[in-house]
Each structure stands twice: as C-alpha cells, then as structure tokens.
Amino acid sequence: MRVVIADDEPIIRMDLKEILEKEGYTVIGEAADGFDAVEICRREHPELVIMDVKMPLLDGLTASKLIAQEKLADTVVLLTAYCDKEFIQEAKEADVSAYFVKPVDERTFLPGLEIAVERNKTMKKLKKDCDEANKRLESRTVIEQAKGIIMKKNGISEQEAYDYIRNISREKNISMKKVAEIILMRRGK
C-alpha cells in the first residue's frame, strides 16, 4: 500500500515510516504541512494518507477536506496529540476514516489502520453501487413516463410501447433513456 505521511515533526515522520515499512507499506511521500501533503497527493494518488491535525500553513483537517473533495487518496486517517471533541467533530466532517491519538502504539495503530482502510473500501463500493442503482432507477422512471405517452398517443400496449423505444434505441445506437428523454421533450411541444 502506497502511503503519504504528513506531520510537522520530522522525528514522528521518521518513526511512522519505519513502522509502516517494516509492515510492508511503501511510503511514497512525506510532508511537513498540509499544502505539501495535498500537492504530493495530487501527484501520487496514494492509497493511504496519515495526517497530523496541527501543522503550519495548512492544518491537517483542511488538507484532509481538500484531499477528500478532490478524491486524491483512497483513505485519510488523522494522527494527532489532540483529542478534543471539537477536533473529532471536524474530523468527521473532513471525511477521514480514522482518528488516532499520539503517541503511536504500534500494536493498536497498525490493526486500526488496516480496519480503517478496509472499511473505507467497503463504503466506497457501497456508494458506487448505490449511485449505479439510482441511475438505473432514474432511467427506468424516464422510460416509464415515455412509455405512458406513447401508449396514450398511439393506443398501444405497454409492451408495444417498450418495444417501440427499444427499437429506436437500437436503430439510432443511443440508450433507451436518451430515446425516452427525447420523447418527453417532444411532448412539451
């Protein structure tokens, strides 16, 4: 797994790199502030970013939000000395997958990291599946509306109206949804 580490403390970055590489992770970039972390992510698109909350120039929470919005990394986790409720709430809003408190305990950090990465993959797959289901439902709704118009206008059955749309779709090599949208647009004229 390709990882970016962002922490303003060089010793922390060095320790994390050592822990991660010992476990088979590949550290592809290190940053001392949020700006550099975002730039590295734009270039490298890592699977994982480990980010400190308090850093100079651009803090880790804001950088995490940018990384999530631009989809620059698969998973972002925060590693910080701060455990105030305010930071935790901001972390939730920043779309991070985990929040770890320093100092790092290798025995709990690595399993937590693995779980965070896996849960994030699961959530992304669910979101993708949900988006696809919504698109199919939207297409189905538009096609059903167009079928209704064709049935009423031509006095034909539901199956005949469906076949009519499907045949145009095949002849013109466009989706049935697009044919249905055109039919709905023509209705307005």
Secondary structure, DSSP 4 states (H G I P E B T S, - for coil): -EEEEE-S-HHHHHHHHHHHHHTT-EEEEEESSHHHHHHHHHHH--SEEEE-SS-SSS-HHHHHHHHHHTT--SEEEEEES---HHHHHHHHHTT-SEEEESSP-HHHHHHHHHHHHHHHHHHHHHHHHHHHHHHHHHHHHHHHHHHHHHHHHHT--HHHHHHHHHHHHHHHT--HHHHHHHHHHHHT-
